[in-house]
Amino acid sequence: MEHAAYVAEPVSFISIDPVTVLTLVALGFLGGMLSGFIGSGGAFVLTPGMMSLGVPGPVAVASNMCHKFPKALVGVRRRRRLGHVDLKLGVVMAASSIVGVEVGVGVQNAILEKWGTAGSNLYISIIFVLVLTVVGVSMVRDARRAVLLGCDDTTPDLPRRIGGLNIPPMLTFKEARARVTLWVTLPLGFGTGLLAATIAVGGFIGVPSMIYIIGAPTFVASGTELLIAFFSGLVGTYEWAMRGLVDLRLVVLILGGSLVGVQVGALGTSYVREYTVKFISGVVMVLAAISRAVMVPAYLSDVGLIVVGNGTRALLATLSTLILYGTLVSAGTLIVAAMVRGKRAAALQRRAGERVDAPRASELSSAAGK
Amino acid sequence: MSVLPKVQDTGIRLTGVDPALGQGCSDEKVTEDAAAQGRPRRIVARFLLLAAASAAMYLLFFYSCDRLLPLLTSCTLIGALVVMGLALGFCLVYGACAGYLLELLGIRELE
């Protein structure tokens, strides 16, 4: 069967009505909450979330990167106070991530020129499905292993083997509690930047690689990733803006919600165990991957590789949106519930401490009276 | 040891202050209490100011959107710098506003 030659259409911005405004703010809030909690930038739900509203893939990626760099700055400030940022590791990885961003924008631009928005949508969705499935399944398995072993966090074997690689220059990262060769951090940073510029989810390489390859604790990995996201987001925004693909209206609306969400999410990490962060992150990633996978046949149809009817396409779009937004609301509820439980437990502990202290004080005063 | 001078320094009137404070508490405790009373008011004031600034920025931006978008999507260095500057500006104002909002709601501890 022959298909007509594909003609790339120019990228266009969506029109914004009050419902879209509210959806974008809510999307920003939930994405921000996940971002603060996981440290992945929350981009993995924001890009598909915007795409489900009809935003072309490249505009969603570009606007996401633009909203990400200032938000990451706020997140770094907050997480640094909690001791969750390894500055040295962040700067080393950010340097190579910038090179990755430049290459990633180039690749995305080439796809856009050849296949237009439809090609970009397909490319973004396929990469999303692959990356999210691998990372998500690994995280859920690791969290399950930690629960079964009855420990807070499992130490994978890979960091021990990587740590054994003694190729100069060796770098010591204090907060990350790791000593690795520069030749390991360089490709990891590059990969983070490459993915960030192509699909705006650099955190999905950055965070797991810091945990599973470098051996950093989950909280430090997610905090440090925010520093990398700031630098890669800054460079990526410039590159995308020079191509006229950043929709600042989307950026502003998403920022409005995500800046509240990111602080709530960052606080959430202080009240939950490491395996809980991994479990929630993993489940959200797998469900986000399924949501994108559902849309792949529709995008294949857009580029003329298969034929999908309009009714089926609409059904796929609705299903994809329902899965994504359902996942987001559930994850947001889980994070808030974990935080509320943690706060209550802390308050109870404080009160119990006061009760223990009070008799001691009265004992002392009676002893003094004697 | 008198606590009066320090309480007066903070600008909090002595009416309503437990007279017992003067007997059993240290100077630090009294000043901490007085400061804690003034802090939420300052946070409310800052939040309202920033919320007004955010709303004004939002309205200004969306009102001038038709004229701004051609510049923002002009694929020029100036356009790119304006995009980055506006994103950073919005983020800093909203970020501070969100921080105060969370403190007012009791989600984040007073700093």
Contacts between the chains, C-beta under 8 A, distances in Angstrom:
chain1	res1	chain2	res2	distance
A	13	B	69	7.7
A	66	B	83	6.5
A	66	B	84	7.5
A	66	B	87	5.2
A	67	B	87	6.8
A	67	B	91	8.0
A	69	B	84	7.9
A	69	B	87	7.3
A	69	B	88	7.9
A	70	B	87	5.4
A	70	B	88	4.8
A	70	B	90	7.6
A	70	B	91	3.2
A	70	B	92	7.1
A	70	B	95	7.8
A	71	B	91	6.1
A	71	B	95	7.9
A	73	B	88	7.9
A	73	B	91	7.3
A	74	B	91	6.6
A	74	B	95	4.4
A	234	B	84	7.3
A	237	B	80	7.7
A	237	B	83	6.8
A	237	B	84	5.6
A	237	B	87	7.1
A	238	B	80	5.4
A	238	B	84	6.6
A	241	B	72	7.6
A	241	B	75	8.0
A	241	B	79	6.5
A	241	B	80	3.6
A	241	B	83	4.4
A	241	B	84	6.9
A	242	B	75	5.7
A	242	B	76	7.7
A	242	B	77	7.5
A	242	B	79	8.0
A	242	B	80	5.1
A	243	B	75	6.1
A	244	B	72	8.0
A	244	B	73	3.8
A	244	B	74	6.7
A	244	B	75	4.4
A	244	B	79	7.4
A	245	B	73	7.7
A	246	B	72	7.0
A	246	B	73	7.6
A	246	B	83	5.2
A	248	B	61	7.8
A	248	B	68	7.6
A	248	B	69	7.8
A	248	B	72	5.3
A	248	B	83	5.8
A	248	B	86	6.1
A	248	B	87	6.9
A	249	B	61	7.9
A	249	B	62	7.4
A	249	B	65	6.4
A	249	B	69	8.0
A	251	B	87	5.4
A	251	B	90	7.6
A	252	B	58	7.1
A	252	B	61	6.2
A	252	B	86	7.8
A	252	B	87	7.8
A	252	B	90	5.3
A	255	B	87	7.3
A	255	B	90	5.6
A	255	B	91	5.5
A	255	B	94	5.7
A	256	B	54	7.7
A	256	B	58	7.7
A	256	B	94	5.8
A	259	B	91	6.7
A	259	B	94	4.6
A	259	B	95	4.9
A	259	B	97	7.8
A	259	B	98	4.3
A	260	B	98	4.3
A	260	B	101	6.6
A	260	B	102	6.9
A	263	B	98	6.1
A	263	B	99	6.5
A	263	B	102	5.7
A	263	B	108	6.5
A	264	B	102	7.1
A	264	B	107	6.4
A	267	B	107	7.0
A	267	B	108	6.5
